Amino acid sequence: MYRTGVKTACRVRHFLIGDFEDETIPHEHEYEIEWICSVSALDEFGFGVNIDVLNQKLADAIEEIDGKMLNDIPFFKGKQTSIENTAQHLSNMLYEMLMDENYPLHSMDQWEIIVRESEDAWASFIRSDF
């Protein structure tokens, strides 16, 4: 299996709902976002995925959350603004973008969106339903 990925960063604001002490007060994080795609076979040119497409689509998805209050984004209505849910939201947006452009999703086995809140705190969402 081959894995290819891209990475970027963004700043988001959010607050948690429930008994999470200081985390219930609006605050900001700098998230590092990584998108890793896995394929079983390379294409005729020796590539697994188009990195330029991945970079552009990830940048487009990040625009929706960069500098924003996550709690105000419709996806998070009734959901915790956790890094787990943030990873799923980004994955959903990327999937829709690629579907809209007829990108050959069937060539991928899976992808993983990793959201790092710090060097030692992260969560990911894996999608394989192409």
CYANA upper distance limits for C-alpha pairs under 8 A (distance plus 0.5 A):
  1 MET  CA     38 SER  CA      7.07
  1 MET  CA     39 VAL  CA      6.26
  1 MET  CA     40 SER  CA      5.08
  1 MET  CA     41 ALA  CA      7.58
  2 TYR  CA     38 SER  CA      5.98
  2 TYR  CA     39 VAL  CA      5.79
  2 TYR  CA     40 SER  CA      6.63
  2 TYR  CA     41 ALA  CA      7.73
  2 TYR  CA     42 LEU  CA      8.37
  2 TYR  CA     48 GLY  CA      7.37
  3 ARG  CA     36 ILE  CA      6.88
  3 ARG  CA     37 CYS  CA      5.98
  3 ARG  CA     38 SER  CA      4.91
  3 ARG  CA     39 VAL  CA      7.05
  3 ARG  CA     48 GLY  CA      8.07
  4 THR  CA     36 ILE  CA      6.03
  4 THR  CA     37 CYS  CA      5.81
  4 THR  CA     38 SER  CA      7.07
  4 THR  CA     48 GLY  CA      7.50
  4 THR  CA     49 VAL  CA      7.55
  4 THR  CA     51 ILE  CA      8.35
  5 GLY  CA     34 GLU  CA      7.35
  5 GLY  CA     35 TRP  CA      5.78
  5 GLY  CA     36 ILE  CA      4.55
  5 GLY  CA     37 CYS  CA      6.51
  5 GLY  CA     51 ILE  CA      8.03
  5 GLY  CA     54 LEU  CA      8.44
  6 VAL  CA     34 GLU  CA      6.25
  6 VAL  CA     35 TRP  CA      5.93
  6 VAL  CA     36 ILE  CA      7.16
  6 VAL  CA     51 ILE  CA      7.74
  6 VAL  CA     54 LEU  CA      7.34
  6 VAL  CA     55 ASN  CA      6.80
  7 LYS  CA     32 GLU  CA      7.62
  7 LYS  CA     33 ILE  CA      6.09
  7 LYS  CA     34 GLU  CA      4.79
  7 LYS  CA     35 TRP  CA      6.87
  7 LYS  CA     55 ASN  CA      8.39
  8 THR  CA     32 GLU  CA      6.38
  8 THR  CA     33 ILE  CA      5.86
  8 THR  CA     34 GLU  CA      7.08
  8 THR  CA     58 LEU  CA      8.43
  8 THR  CA     59 ALA  CA      8.27
  9 ALA  CA     30 GLU  CA      7.37
  9 ALA  CA     31 TYR  CA      6.06
  9 ALA  CA     32 GLU  CA      4.83
  9 ALA  CA     33 ILE  CA      6.22
 10 CYS  CA     30 GLU  CA      6.14
 10 CYS  CA     31 TYR  CA      5.91
 10 CYS  CA     32 GLU  CA      7.10
 10 CYS  CA     33 ILE  CA      8.24
 10 CYS  CA     62 ILE  CA      7.52
 10 CYS  CA     65 ILE  CA      8.31
 10 CYS  CA     66 ASP  CA      5.70
 10 CYS  CA     67 GLY  CA      7.81
 11 ARG  CA     28 GLU  CA      7.32
 11 ARG  CA     29 HIS  CA      6.12
 11 ARG  CA     30 GLU  CA      4.83
 11 ARG  CA     31 TYR  CA      6.51
 11 ARG  CA     65 ILE  CA      8.39
 11 ARG  CA     66 ASP  CA      5.80
 11 ARG  CA     67 GLY  CA      5.79
 11 ARG  CA     68 LYS  CA      8.27
 12 VAL  CA     28 GLU  CA      6.07
 12 VAL  CA     29 HIS  CA      6.03
 12 VAL  CA     30 GLU  CA      6.98
 12 VAL  CA     31 TYR  CA      7.82
 12 VAL  CA     65 ILE  CA      6.89
 12 VAL  CA     66 ASP  CA      6.08
 12 VAL  CA     67 GLY  CA      5.52
 12 VAL  CA     68 LYS  CA      5.94
 12 VAL  CA     69 MET  CA      6.71
 12 VAL  CA     70 LEU  CA      7.31
 13 ARG  CA     26 PRO  CA      7.05
 13 ARG  CA     27 HIS  CA      5.91
 13 ARG  CA     28 GLU  CA      4.77
 13 ARG  CA     29 HIS  CA      6.89
 13 ARG  CA     67 GLY  CA      7.38
 13 ARG  CA     68 LYS  CA      6.44
 13 ARG  CA     69 MET  CA      5.01
 13 ARG  CA     70 LEU  CA      6.60
 14 HIS  CA     26 PRO  CA      5.82
 14 HIS  CA     27 HIS  CA      6.30
 14 HIS  CA     28 GLU  CA      7.07
 14 HIS  CA     69 MET  CA      5.77
 14 HIS  CA     70 LEU  CA      5.74
 14 HIS  CA     71 ASN  CA      6.37
 14 HIS  CA     81 THR  CA      7.13
 15 PHE  CA     23 GLU  CA      6.26
 15 PHE  CA     24 THR  CA      5.34
 15 PHE  CA     25 ILE  CA      6.01
 15 PHE  CA     26 PRO  CA      5.15
 15 PHE  CA     27 HIS  CA      6.97
 15 PHE  CA     71 ASN  CA      7.60
 15 PHE  CA     81 THR  CA      7.50
 16 LEU  CA     20 PHE  CA      7.38
 16 LEU  CA     23 GLU  CA      6.16
 16 LEU  CA     24 THR  CA      5.18
 16 LEU  CA     25 ILE  CA      8.04
 16 LEU  CA     80 GLN  CA      6.72
 16 LEU  CA     81 THR  CA      6.74
 16 LEU  CA     82 SER  CA      7.99
 17 ILE  CA     24 THR  CA      6.51
 17 ILE  CA     80 GLN  CA      7.05
 18 GLY  CA     24 THR  CA      7.59
 19 ASP  CA     24 THR  CA      7.96
 20 PHE  CA     24 THR  CA      6.37
 21 GLU  CA     25 ILE  CA      8.48
 23 GLU  CA     27 HIS  CA      7.91
 29 HIS  CA    117 GLU  CA      7.15
 30 GLU  CA    117 GLU  CA      7.13
 30 GLU  CA    118 SER  CA      8.49
 31 TYR  CA    115 VAL  CA      6.81
 31 TYR  CA    116 ARG  CA      5.96
 31 TYR  CA    117 GLU  CA      5.55
 31 TYR  CA    118 SER  CA      7.88
 32 GLU  CA    114 ILE  CA      8.45
 32 GLU  CA    115 VAL  CA      6.34
 32 GLU  CA    116 ARG  CA      5.52
 32 GLU  CA    117 GLU  CA      7.33
 33 ILE  CA    113 ILE  CA      7.56
 33 ILE  CA    114 ILE  CA      6.19
 33 ILE  CA    115 VAL  CA      5.31
 33 ILE  CA    116 ARG  CA      6.93
 34 GLU  CA    112 GLU  CA      8.41
 34 GLU  CA    113 ILE  CA      6.21
 34 GLU  CA    114 ILE  CA      5.54
 34 GLU  CA    115 VAL  CA      7.16
 35 TRP  CA     54 LEU  CA      8.43
 35 TRP  CA     58 LEU  CA      8.28
 35 TRP  CA    111 TRP  CA      7.49
 35 TRP  CA    112 GLU  CA      6.27
 35 TRP  CA    113 ILE  CA      5.19
 35 TRP  CA    114 ILE  CA      7.00
 36 ILE  CA    111 TRP  CA      5.93
 36 ILE  CA    112 GLU  CA      5.66
 36 ILE  CA    113 ILE  CA      7.05
 37 CYS  CA     49 VAL  CA      7.94
 37 CYS  CA    108 MET  CA      7.41
 37 CYS  CA    109 ASP  CA      8.32
 37 CYS  CA    110 GLN  CA      6.56
 37 CYS  CA    111 TRP  CA      4.72
 37 CYS  CA    112 GLU  CA      7.01
 38 SER  CA     48 GLY  CA      8.14
 38 SER  CA    108 MET  CA      6.41
 38 SER  CA    109 ASP  CA      6.09
 38 SER  CA    110 GLN  CA      5.85
 38 SER  CA    111 TRP  CA      6.37
 39 VAL  CA     48 GLY  CA      6.48
 39 VAL  CA     49 VAL  CA      8.50
 39 VAL  CA    107 SER  CA      7.10
 39 VAL  CA    108 MET  CA      5.26
 39 VAL  CA    109 ASP  CA      5.66
 39 VAL  CA    110 GLN  CA      7.71
 40 SER  CA    108 MET  CA      7.96
 40 SER  CA    109 ASP  CA      7.27
 41 ALA  CA     48 GLY  CA      7.30
 42 LEU  CA     46 GLY  CA      5.65
 42 LEU  CA     47 PHE  CA      5.51
 42 LEU  CA     48 GLY  CA      5.18
 43 ASP  CA     47 PHE  CA      5.88
 43 ASP  CA     48 GLY  CA      6.69
 49 VAL  CA     54 LEU  CA      8.44
 50 ASN  CA     54 LEU  CA      6.93
 51 ILE  CA     55 ASN  CA      6.55
 52 ASP  CA     56 GLN  CA      6.70
 53 VAL  CA     57 LYS  CA      6.54
 54 LEU  CA     58 LEU  CA      6.45
 55 ASN  CA     59 ALA  CA      6.62
 56 GLN  CA     60 ASP  CA      6.69
 57 LYS  CA     61 ALA  CA      6.67
 57 LYS  CA     94 LEU  CA      6.98
 57 LYS  CA     97 MET  CA      7.59
 57 LYS  CA     98 LEU  CA      8.39
 58 LEU  CA     62 ILE  CA      6.55
 58 LEU  CA     94 LEU  CA      7.50
 59 ALA  CA     63 GLU  CA      6.85
 60 ASP  CA     64 GLU  CA      7.90
 61 ALA  CA     65 ILE  CA      8.01
 61 ALA  CA     90 LEU  CA      6.89
 61 ALA  CA     93 MET  CA      6.81
 61 ALA  CA     94 LEU  CA      7.12
 62 ILE  CA     66 ASP  CA      6.22
 62 ILE  CA     90 LEU  CA      8.22
 64 GLU  CA     68 LYS  CA      8.02
 65 ILE  CA     69 MET  CA      7.99
 65 ILE  CA     70 LEU  CA      7.17
 68 LYS  CA     72 ASP  CA      8.40
 69 MET  CA     73 ILE  CA      7.77
 70 LEU  CA     76 PHE  CA      7.49
 70 LEU  CA     81 THR  CA      6.86
 71 ASN  CA     76 PHE  CA      6.45
 71 ASN  CA     77 LYS  CA      7.57
 71 ASN  CA     81 THR  CA      6.90
 72 ASP  CA     76 PHE  CA      7.83
 72 ASP  CA     77 LYS  CA      8.14
 73 ILE  CA     77 LYS  CA      7.65
 75 PHE  CA     79 LYS  CA      8.25
 75 PHE  CA     89 HIS  CA      7.46
 76 PHE  CA     80 GLN  CA      7.08
 76 PHE  CA     81 THR  CA      6.77
 76 PHE  CA     85 ASN  CA      8.40
 79 LYS  CA     85 ASN  CA      8.21
 80 GLN  CA     85 ASN  CA      7.59
 81 THR  CA     85 ASN  CA      6.77
 81 THR  CA     86 THR  CA      7.15
 82 SER  CA     86 THR  CA      6.65
 83 ILE  CA     87 ALA  CA      6.56
 83 ILE  CA    115 VAL  CA      6.56
 83 ILE  CA    116 ARG  CA      8.20
 83 ILE  CA    117 GLU  CA      7.97
 83 ILE  CA    122 TRP  CA      7.60
 83 ILE  CA    123 ALA  CA      6.36
 83 ILE  CA    124 SER  CA      8.26
 84 GLU  CA     88 GLN  CA      6.97
 84 GLU  CA    115 VAL  CA      8.12
 84 GLU  CA    123 ALA  CA      5.79
 84 GLU  CA    124 SER  CA      6.52
 84 GLU  CA    125 PHE  CA      7.25
 85 ASN  CA     89 HIS  CA      6.58
 86 THR  CA     90 LEU  CA      6.72
 86 THR  CA    115 VAL  CA      7.90
 87 ALA  CA     91 SER  CA      6.67
 87 ALA  CA    113 ILE  CA      6.10
 87 ALA  CA    114 ILE  CA      6.78
 87 ALA  CA    115 VAL  CA      6.43
 87 ALA  CA    123 ALA  CA      7.74
 87 ALA  CA    124 SER  CA      6.25
 87 ALA  CA    125 PHE  CA      5.97
 88 GLN  CA     92 ASN  CA      6.62
 88 GLN  CA    113 ILE  CA      8.07
 88 GLN  CA    124 SER  CA      8.31
 88 GLN  CA    125 PHE  CA      6.03
 89 HIS  CA     93 MET  CA      6.79
 90 LEU  CA     94 LEU  CA      6.64
 90 LEU  CA    113 ILE  CA      7.88
 91 SER  CA     95 TYR  CA      6.57
 91 SER  CA    112 GLU  CA      8.46
 91 SER  CA    113 ILE  CA      6.87
 91 SER  CA    125 PHE  CA      7.80
 91 SER  CA    127 ARG  CA      7.96
 92 ASN  CA     96 GLU  CA      6.79
 93 MET  CA     97 MET  CA      6.71
 94 LEU  CA     98 LEU  CA      6.68
 95 TYR  CA     99 MET  CA      6.57
 96 GLU  CA    100 ASP  CA      6.56
 97 MET  CA    101 GLU  CA      7.02
 98 LEU  CA    102 ASN  CA      6.65
 98 LEU  CA    103 TYR  CA      5.68
 98 LEU  CA    105 LEU  CA      8.02
 99 MET  CA    103 TYR  CA      6.61
 99 MET  CA    105 LEU  CA      8.17
104 PRO  CA    108 MET  CA      8.40
105 LEU  CA    130 PHE  CA      6.45
106 HIS  CA    130 PHE  CA      6.27
108 MET  CA    130 PHE  CA      8.01
109 ASP  CA    128 SER  CA      6.54
109 ASP  CA    130 PHE  CA      8.22
110 GLN  CA    126 ILE  CA      7.39
110 GLN  CA    127 ARG  CA      5.99
110 GLN  CA    128 SER  CA      4.72
110 GLN  CA    129 ASP  CA      8.10
110 GLN  CA    130 PHE  CA      8.29
111 TRP  CA    126 ILE  CA      6.18
111 TRP  CA    127 ARG  CA      5.92
111 TRP  CA    128 SER  CA      7.12
112 GLU  CA    124 SER  CA      7.00
112 GLU  CA    125 PHE  CA      6.10
112 GLU  CA    126 ILE  CA      4.85
112 GLU  CA    127 ARG  CA      6.87
113 ILE  CA    124 SER  CA      5.83
113 ILE  CA    125 PHE  CA      5.81
113 ILE  CA    126 ILE  CA      7.01
114 ILE  CA    122 TRP  CA      7.38
114 ILE  CA    123 ALA  CA      6.29
114 ILE  CA    124 SER  CA      4.71
114 ILE  CA    125 PHE  CA      7.20
115 VAL  CA    122 TRP  CA      6.04
115 VAL  CA    123 ALA  CA      6.03
115 VAL  CA    124 SER  CA      6.57
116 ARG  CA    120 ASP  CA      8.40
116 ARG  CA    121 ALA  CA      6.46
116 ARG  CA    122 TRP  CA      4.66
116 ARG  CA    123 ALA  CA      7.13
117 GLU  CA    121 ALA  CA      6.00
117 GLU  CA    122 TRP  CA      6.21
118 SER  CA    122 TRP  CA      7.48
